[in-house]
């Protein structure tokens, strides 16, 4: 087996601003191609309706790339940012495409409401427009299903299968509608654009569910051991199969894992790497949370494992600081232990502070290893438990600003970098508290393992405003297309 190298191959990082401009440029490309095309005279509202089909359909196709599975996109932003954008973009794509037929009939409605109603019914029922309706229904179900995922009675794998099927249906039916019913898409450059988009989607799906499936079998791993760390918390030690090679990654990154005969991308699950790249193999810390994770502890040693990664930018290589604050909440311990193990393996000289919050003392894991890290690091540790239990001597309650102030005592906040992972509400509260203490927003880095709470930090709100600017750019492009003389 090849020896592990100590750092990952650096994937080229593209800044968020550049990616936003590229996104808007690609989405507006069909409008530029349609400008000046000889079509029957259209009212401005009808041209606006056409624009609401051309740009959002392209944006819908780009949803396949902004899903967090391509390192060329997510490698520069991180999974938290890219997934937040993916979700909000889905809503403006759905809203624009729902308005698409209504904008076409609006001039008729203003002149003759009854005729406008009959024209709208025709758009929604005539066979030549049927694939457009199928695309809208599939997209609406897709977005609603994503919004309600936590409350749906579906296993994660079943939900993902429906999500993929609806996404392919929406995109395929939408592209068919554009090619067969689009006024600007008959021959010429716009038709060529849609065929190019169709080919790109085939390539994306082939990469995600074809090539990656092959790689899962060409580069097999094996489960070496499963160790119970705490209540419902397990550590998996996985290693390359004979003839395989180690993964090149940065501490804090994550991977998609499958096991046994289910080594197909549709059945994979994301887990942070709780290890240092200076050590051969990989360790993952997994907390039982339903579905696949509930049977982690029963996996037999020697079980075949599929690994797709590394992904993400939750690493100290990407975020510099004179001192390091690590914050773990519950199941968010995995990447934090990866960072701590790597700092210890490298004997990093910087001051390191670790806050570790759980619901019950039985949930604490790796405490002995954390204590041992104090012998090689300038490390101070703050365990926090929500439940007061006899015999527990640490802090009780939630990880709030007074506790963080105490932990950071003696450090200059503006020069520190904070790496946070845990449930959404904790991440939001800690992020905002650290910003109040004096950490710059760009030095507060976090990943959430759940988004169900809907809570938003100051950083989330700033990010949302930037995302809305991207949506506003698309709306301005559509409005400009509608205003151009035909």
C-alpha positions, 0 to 999 in steps of 0.5 A: 500500500502506498504511504499517505501523503500529509496534504491533499492535492489542492483543488483550484479555488474560485471566489464566491464573487467570481462564481456568482458572476459566472452563474449570472452570465451562464443563466442569461446566455440564452437571452443574449442568444435570443436577442435579435432573433426573428420571431412574431412581434411580442408584447413586452410582457410576452417577452418578459414571459419568454425570458422567465422561461429561458434564464430560469430553465438554464438556472434549473440545469445549473442546480445539478452542479450546485449540489455540493458534489463537485469540488470545482464549485464547492471547494471554493465555497464550502458545503454550508455556503453552496447548499444554502445557495442551492436551496434559495436558487431552487425557490427563485427558479420555481417562482420564475417558471410558475410566472412564465405562462402567466406573463404570456397571457397578461396582455390578453387578460388586461384586454379581455379577461375571459379570453385571457383565462381561456388562453391560460387554460390552453397553455396548461392543457394542450398536448404541445405544452404538456411537457412544460406542465410536467416540468412545473409539477415535478419542480414544485414537488421537488422543492416542496419535498426538500422543504418538508424532508424532515417531516416526510415518512421516508428513509433518507435513501428513498427521499434521495431517489425521489429527489433525483427522479424529480430533478431529472424529470423537471429538467428533461421535460423543461428542455423538451418544452423549450425545444418544441414550444419555445418561440426563440428556440426554433433552430438557430443558436438558442436551439443549439444552447438547449442541446448543449445544456442537455448534453451537459446534464447527461455528462453530469449525471454520468459523472455522479452515478456512472463514473463515481459508481465505477470508482467506488469499486475500482478503489475499494476500502475495508472496515478495519474496526468499529469502536464505541466511543460514547452513548450511540457514538461510534468510531469507524477505522477504514483502510484501503483494500489490498492494492488500494491507496490512501486518500489525500485530504485536509483535516476537517474535510468530509467524504461520502461513504457507502458500504457492502453491496450498496456501493452506489452513489444513491446510497452514500452518506456524508461523514466528516473525516475525524483524522489527520492526513499524517496517519494512514487510513481514515477514522470517522466519528458517527452518531446514531441519528436514524436510518443508516447511522443506526446500524453503524455499530453492527457493521462487521470488520472487513465489510467493503466500504466505498469512499468518495472524497474529499469534499469541503473547505472546513480546514485550517489550510483554508483559514489562517489564524494566530490562534485556533478555537475549535467548537464541537456540538454533539455529532459535530465532534467528527471534523473537530477531532480531525482538526485537533488530531492533526494539530497534535500530530504536527505539534502546532505551536499556536494556542488552541482552545476547544469547547465541546458541548453535549446534551448529557455527560454520557454523550462525551467522547474522546475525552482521554484523547483530548486530555492527552493532546494537552501534552503536545499542544498549548490546549485549553478545553471547556466541556459543556453539558446541558444536563446537570448530573451528579458527578459531572464537574464541568460547565452546565447549560448552553455554550454562551458568550460568558463561557466563550469569553472565559475560554478565549481569555488571554487571546486576541479575538481578531487574530483567532480563527474559529472552526465550529460544527454542530446542530444549527441552533448552536452554530448560530448562537456561537457564531453570533457570540464570537462576532460580538466578542471581536472575531471577524466574520470571515474568521468564523467558519462553520458547518452544520449537520442539520438545517431543520431549525431554520435559524440564521446567524449574522453571517447567514443573513449577510450571505442571504443578501448576497444570494438575493443580489444574484437573483436580482441580477437575473431579474434585471437581465430578464427585464432588460430582455423584455424592454429591448425592441424586437 
